[in-house]
């Protein structure tokens, strides 16, 4: 047997250009520029996943945020268009420790640095990300700004002050599709209407590979308009921003429930389903973002290792007091709400990501559960 071949893409390393990261609490971190040069800001948060950086950057749920990758080495397998979760990079900036320009993979010629440049994404490397993450974990989520051009701290603080807080910020309509489109084969046994609040491609693929025909609708489409397509069920997608200010979506979900239509929600969809039945949500201290969060399914008694990305969540005490919904899944790290179902309605949701691409496959049964629910409801 021949020895495995290592495909190492060698390239001339660029000269390092100074960049700085300023946090809302006044902390300054110095490093060097990666990706596009310029200035960009948003809410800073961190993801602990050891792989899948490209999927993170293109996930619409991260729109408006600066991402810190806690894994030390980023870029060592380049970038590939098949691994995008949307048409564009969605993050406002990237922070890493050791950035790798050289990469080893024979299926792509695209370095992560060029990929960031192509998508006009500003980043900073050479940062002590362990120190930075400890600061975020201690002080909570806050806004930040990356720059390669504004080194006067007072002027940079003025730019930072212009960035709105994520709390009470509606963002889903900014990342949603403009026009409806379909996925899968027409004539399939199951038709699912997808309310696109920032849906990931891998979620759509999860349904398509199970033989479903999907029609993806813009976030603000009314129930009446969607119902003209006569779907068998409704999917509430993931997405960015504060769910509590999405009145248009909450009202649509209420109407779907009133019409006894099957509903499945993921992440933001979980929060919207809760709000539609009067259960409150809240902004988390620093959120859950990674590939190894343990969750217990209270119905089966089994645990699941899950992929997560959320800065808002359903209030546990509000859910426990509700006579319209009940807890189905709970986070084993901090006992936060990870799933719920509506009482006497064909509707359920989870806070985490069963499609998890990349990540654990423990929760992919949820797609099958929804399809089965639809079939039972039809019969």
N, C-alpha and C positions, 0 to 999 in steps of 0.2 A: 504494500500500500504506500502511495506517495505521501510525503509530508504535506500538511496543510500549507497553502500559500497565503501569506499576509499581503494584502493589497494596501500599500501605504501611499497616499496621495501626497507627494512632496511639492512644496511651493515656496516661493520666496516670501519670507516673513516680512510684514510691513513694519515700518518704523513706528514705535509706540508713541501715541499722542496723548497728552494729559487729558484726564477727565475727572470730574468730581461728582459726588452724590451728596445732596443736602436733604436731610430729613426735617420734618415739621417741628421736631423738638430741638432743632438747632445743631444736631450732630452732623459732622462733615467727614466723609470718607474719600480718600484720594486713590485714583487708579489710572488705568489707561483706556482709551476709546476702543470699542469694538462695534462692528456694524457701521451705521451711518453716523457722521459727525453732526452735532447740533445740540438742541436742548429739548427735553421732553419730560413730562411729569404725570403723576397719577398716584393712586393709593399703592403703597408698597406692601407686598405680601410674599410669602415663601412657599415653595413646593419641595417636598422631601423625596420625590420619586428619583430613583437612580437612573432610569431610562425614560425615553419619551419626551425629550425636551421640545421637539418640533410639534408634537400634538398639543403640548401645553401652550405654546406661543400662538397657535392657530385656533384654539378653543375660544369661541365667542364669549363664554362666561368670564374670561379674563379681560374683556374690553375695559379700558380705562385704568388698568393696573400696571405697576412695575413689578416684574417677577424676579425673585431671588431664587436661583437654583442652589440648594444646599449641597448637592453632589459636587465634589471638588473639581472634577475635570469635565468640561462641557465642550462639545464640538467634535469629539473624536470619532464619530461615525457619520459626519457630514449631514446633508439634508437631501430628502427625496420627496418629490411631489405627491407620491402615493400616500404619504404619511400626514398630509394636511387634514385638519378637521374642518376647515372652511377655505374660502378663496384667498384669504389674506392673513398675515400676522395680525393678531388682535391686541396684543399687549402694547403698552405705551413706552416700555423700556425694559432692559434686561440687566441684571446684576449677577456676576459670577466670580468665582475665585480664580481658577486657572482655565484660561480659554485656549482651545486647541485649534490652530489653523490647519495642521496636517491631520488627515483622517484616513481610516482604513476601512474601505468598503468598495467592492467592485461593481456595485449596481448604481452608483451615482458619481458624477463629476463635480458636484456642487458642494462647496465648503459651507459651513454654517455662517462664517463671516460674510461671504458673498450673498448667501440667502437673506441675511439680515439687511444687507445693503439693498438688495433687490426690492425688499418690502419696506424700505425707508424706516428702519427700526434702530433707534439709538440704544447703545449699551455701554456698560463699564465693566472692566475686568481688573484683576489684581486686588480685589477687595477681601478683607477678612470676613467671609460670610458667616462663620461661626459666631463671631462677635456681633455682627449685624442681626442675625436671627435671634440671638439671646435678647437683644435690645427690643426687637419687635414683640417677642414672646412676653417680655416684662412690661413694656409700655403700651402694647396693643397696636392695632393697625393705624397707620397715619399716612398722610401724603408725603411725597418725596419728589425730587427733581434731579435729573441727570443732565450734565452739560459738558461740552467740549469747547465752549466759547465765552461763557460768562463766569469770570473768576473773581469778580467783586462780590463779596458775600452779601452785602446789603441789597445790591441789584438782583442777585439770585433769589433772595428771600422775597422780594417783591413779585418775581415771576411765580414763585411757589405759592404765594397767597392767592393767586388768581385761579388755582385749581380747586374745583368744588369738592366738598365732602361726598363720599360714596353714600352716606346715609341720606335718605330722601331723594336719591338721584335715580331717575328713570332712564335706562339705557337700552332696554330690549328692542325698542322700536328703531334704534340706530343700527342694530346688527341684523335685524330680521330681513328676510327676503322682500323685495319690492313687489314682485309678481308671483302668483301661485305657480307651482311646478309639480310634476309627478315623478315618483320613483317606483320601479318595479313593473310587473306585467299587468296591463289592464285585463280585467276578467278574472282576477284572482278571487279566491273564496272569501278573503277578508280584506275590506277596504278601511283604511285608517286615515283620518284627518289629523294632520300634524300642525299644531299651533306653534309657529316658529318664533320663539323668544330669543333665539341664538343657538339653534340646534346643531349638534355635531354630526358630521358625516357618518361616523361609526354607529350612531344610534339608528340612523336611517338604514344603514346596512344590516343592523341587527334584525330589523323587521323584514327587509327585503329578502334576506337569506332564508327566512322562515315562510316565504311564499306570500307575503302581504303586498297589496297595492296601496301606495301612499300618495296623498296629495298634500303638499306643504303650503300652508297659508300664511300671509303676513300677520304679524303680531296683533294688529288692530282690526282684523277681520271679524265681523259680527257672526253670531251663531246662525242667524237667518241665512246669511250668505254661504256659510260653510255647509249648512244643512241641505242646500240645493244639490250638492254633490252626493247626498244620501250615504254618508259613511256609516260603517258598522260600529266604529269606536273613535274616540278622541284621545290624542296623545298631547300632553302638555310638556314642552321641552325645557331643557336647561336654558340659562341665559344670565346676563349680568345685571347689576343694579339692585335697588331696594324694592322688594316685592310689594311692600305696604303702600307704595304710591302708584301702583299699576291698577288703578280703578277700572280701566277699560278691560283688562284681562280678568280681573276678579268677577266683574259682572257677566262676562262671557261664560266663565266656569259655573257660576250660579245658574245660568240658563241651561247649560248642558245637564247639570244635576237635576233641575226641575223637569227636564224631559227624559229622565231616567236612561241616559246614554252611557255606555261603558267609558270609563276614564282611567288613564294611566299617566302618572306624572313622574318626572325625574328632576331632582335638584330644585331649580326655581319652580318647576311644575309642582313639586311637593309643597312648597310654601304657598303657592297660589291656591291649591286645593284646600289647604288649611284655612287660609283667609276667606275663601268662599263660604265656609261653614262657620265663620265667626271665631276661629282660633287665631291667636296673635303670633306674629313673628318678631324677631329682634336681631340687631347687629351684634355679631360675635366679637369677642375681644381681639382675636387674630385669625379666626377661621380654621378650617380643616382643608389641607391641600397636600395630597400624597397618594401613594399606591398601597399602603399597608394598614389602613384603619380597621380595627376589629369591630364587628357589628353582630349583635345577636338577633336572630329571628324569633320573636316571642311566640309565634304560632307553631313553628316546627321544633323550637328548642335548639336549633343548630346555629353555630357561629359562622360568619363569613368574613374573609379578608377583602376589603373593598377599596376602590379608587374614589377619592373625594376631591371636590373643589367647590367650597362655598364659604362666604363670609357672613351670610345671614342664615337663620335657622328658625324652626318652629318652637315656640315657648312650651316647655314641658308642662308647667303648671296650668297654662291655659288649655292645653290638650286634655289634661287629666280632669279638668272641670267640665269639659264639653260633653253634651249628650248627643252630639251629632257625628263625632269621629272618635276613633280609639287608636292607641299606639300599637304598632305591629313590629317595629324594629328599633333597637336602642344601641347607641354607641357605647362600647365597653371601656373606652378611655375616660370619658367625661359624662356619661349618662344622658347625652343630648338626644333629641328626637331624630331617628333615622328612617322612619317610615310610619305611615298611618293608613287607615281605611275609613271610608264614610259609612256610617251605620245605616243599613237598609237601602244602600245605593250601590250600584256596580262600579265603584270608584276606589282606587288605591294609589299610593305613590311612595317613593323612596327619596331620601335626601342624597344618597350616594349615586355612583355611576356604574350600573351593571354592564354597560358596553365596554368600559375600561380598556381602551386601546392606546398604549399597552397597559398591562396590569393583570390582576387576578381575574379568573373566570367564575368564581364562586357564585356570583349573583345573576348569571345570564338566564337562569330559570324564570326570572321576572317577565321576560319577553314572552315566554311560553305561557305563563300564567295569564297574561293579558289576552293573548289570542284565545286561550281556552275560555276565559270569561266572556269574550265577544261571541264565541260559538254557542255557549250556553244561553246567553241573552237572546241570540237570534232564534234559537229553537224554542 
